């Protein structure tokens, strides 16, 4: 059984497994899908569910970028765009 990190997914409010960034196991993806299905309303559309998946993917990519050091400090971003 994988170790569970104490951080939680911002959108789904479920535990985020250590190292589950972009290389999530099939079981993890399946559990995320079930969690989305349990959290969205009965009136939700396919678009609503797909949006939740999209947001989860973007969060995972952002976390991966941060882990890989592919981020800039806020001040650096401000100075780049203020020119």
Beta strands, then each sheet from edge to edge (+ up, - down):
strand 1: 4-8
strand 2: 15-17
sheet 1: 1+ 2-
end
